[in-house]
């Protein structure tokens, strides 16, 4: 049995910041991640980040991963377990972790779940052909493993992920024939859209994939236009010859561990799916379990980092650690999060949060 | 319409484009940022206080054109690659555009490249007169491109023919 005060599952932007914030209060922290290096999705983000200086705005995601991992490494009281998968959280609060073919029991006084989100699939005929990728998977292939996913790509989805991955494909020398977006307007930041557009990539709003075709692999896609009720318009079909169809149609919180731990859950479309009901310090209905980052609601890495700090400080304070300094940092983090969400892009998140944020019994 | 195509309209541009009197005085930034998003590195990058400090992180950048000298620090620092510098006084018949560029290999100085508009269409040719890529720019190079002056408000990208990403 490994005993620790705070176990953090997931070493992405939220988990790393949770580990640093909790570690700085003096708490014994165990940070668990299933990859062979820390950073989560940051390790493949080659673009400069938005936000403000406190969230490393203007710095490339991959460099943010390095900075955050260094902060964690500087704390002797934070242990890191890599290539380790959290399997389940049981009634007695024991967390099972598999690492290198061995299962470890972890008993922590607090657990912060920061496992992120997974890519959504889109239903269309032949979506199981090789050559249909999640945009994040294609990005991992290119930016982590140095492998081009193909030669000619149709991107599905003009949210930030679809736009950014399209741009990174161009940088890798992959042709992007177009971006289709079912909604009538571009969902991602317009500066990202302008950037891929002036590189010659057309964006087809109110369009979707009718079907993919190909003998054994993707050889092309039929796209068509949608009317104002999102119904396809017959006769608008267009054939695009591509060997890759990339799906960037949204993310869903990876909520399995929370369901299994018996946390009270709610389905909130604005937050991407099923998320844990929590208080403002991200404590769930199980007072030993906190959430942070995309698993708490799909949003940006900048807000995931701040949520990580809040959960890390909140968990430490609930154990009587950190004192006034931690409380002050907690207030600062909450103000940063409010500022990040105060614009038009934060409206949806705030609407979602109103449905899951409530007073959870607290012993802090 | 920008929200449907990714291409800013004339009306969008008019709102942010410096007036002819200012353009006639020399290099100045053109900030093509049309949406309130939580982002402020341009304001913190500006050494001259020309981009006003943001009260709210979601504010759109406000440029004091009289303080701006077109240094292009903001061009390299904008995460959205949405800032350009236009110098209509560059030569008798040419304007200089400073634009952010993140494709490798970087073009050689002196090279003639295709000049692209905001839709990625070739509208003419430009000469790469300088490539700025210091460590402080963190791999967002700033290309100084000389173009015919009448294209100064249109050209926002380049295509270096023969490079892998130019195959289309």
Boltz contact constraints between the chains, C-beta under 6 A:
constraints:
  - contact:
      token1: [A, 48]
      token2: [B, 79]
      max_distance: 6.0
  - contact:
      token1: [A, 50]
      token2: [B, 39]
      max_distance: 6.0
  - contact:
      token1: [A, 50]
      token2: [B, 79]
      max_distance: 6.0
  - contact:
      token1: [A, 51]
      token2: [B, 38]
      max_distance: 6.0
  - contact:
      token1: [A, 52]
      token2: [B, 40]
      max_distance: 6.0
  - contact:
      token1: [A, 52]
      token2: [B, 57]
      max_distance: 6.0
  - contact:
      token1: [A, 57]
      token2: [B, 41]
      max_distance: 6.0
  - contact:
      token1: [A, 58]
      token2: [B, 41]
      max_distance: 6.0
  - contact:
      token1: [A, 58]
      token2: [B, 77]
      max_distance: 6.0
  - contact:
      token1: [A, 58]
      token2: [B, 79]
      max_distance: 6.0
  - contact:
      token1: [A, 170]
      token2: [B, 165]
      max_distance: 6.0
  - contact:
      token1: [A, 171]
      token2: [B, 103]
      max_distance: 6.0
  - contact:
      token1: [A, 173]
      token2: [B, 164]
      max_distance: 6.0
  - contact:
      token1: [A, 173]
      token2: [B, 165]
      max_distance: 6.0
  - contact:
      token1: [A, 175]
      token2: [B, 168]
      max_distance: 6.0
  - contact:
      token1: [A, 185]
      token2: [B, 3]
      max_distance: 6.0
  - contact:
      token1: [A, 185]
      token2: [B, 4]
      max_distance: 6.0
  - contact:
      token1: [A, 186]
      token2: [B, 3]
      max_distance: 6.0
  - contact:
      token1: [A, 189]
      token2: [B, 37]
      max_distance: 6.0
  - contact:
      token1: [A, 190]
      token2: [B, 2]
      max_distance: 6.0
  - contact:
      token1: [A, 190]
      token2: [B, 34]
      max_distance: 6.0
  - contact:
      token1: [A, 190]
      token2: [B, 35]
      max_distance: 6.0
  - contact:
      token1: [A, 191]
      token2: [B, 80]
      max_distance: 6.0
  - contact:
      token1: [A, 191]
      token2: [B, 82]
      max_distance: 6.0
  - contact:
      token1: [A, 193]
      token2: [B, 6]
      max_distance: 6.0
  - contact:
      token1: [A, 194]
      token2: [B, 6]
      max_distance: 6.0
  - contact:
      token1: [A, 195]
      token2: [B, 81]
      max_distance: 6.0
  - contact:
      token1: [A, 197]
      token2: [B, 6]
      max_distance: 6.0
  - contact:
      token1: [A, 197]
      token2: [B, 7]
      max_distance: 6.0
  - contact:
      token1: [A, 198]
      token2: [B, 118]
      max_distance: 6.0
  - contact:
      token1: [A, 198]
      token2: [B, 120]
      max_distance: 6.0
  - contact:
      token1: [A, 198]
      token2: [B, 156]
      max_distance: 6.0
  - contact:
      token1: [A, 198]
      token2: [B, 157]
      max_distance: 6.0
  - contact:
      token1: [A, 199]
      token2: [B, 120]
      max_distance: 6.0
  - contact:
      token1: [A, 200]
      token2: [B, 120]
      max_distance: 6.0
  - contact:
      token1: [A, 203]
      token2: [B, 5]
      max_distance: 6.0
  - contact:
      token1: [A, 203]
      token2: [B, 6]
      max_distance: 6.0
  - contact:
      token1: [A, 205]
      token2: [B, 4]
      max_distance: 6.0
  - contact:
      token1: [A, 339]
      token2: [B, 57]
      max_distance: 6.0
  - contact:
      token1: [A, 340]
      token2: [B, 38]
      max_distance: 6.0
  - contact:
      token1: [A, 342]
      token2: [B, 58]
      max_distance: 6.0
  - contact:
      token1: [A, 343]
      token2: [B, 36]
      max_distance: 6.0
  - contact:
      token1: [A, 343]
      token2: [B, 38]
      max_distance: 6.0
  - contact:
      token1: [A, 343]
      token2: [B, 58]
      max_distance: 6.0
  - contact:
      token1: [A, 344]
      token2: [B, 36]
      max_distance: 6.0
  - contact:
      token1: [A, 345]
      token2: [B, 37]
      max_distance: 6.0
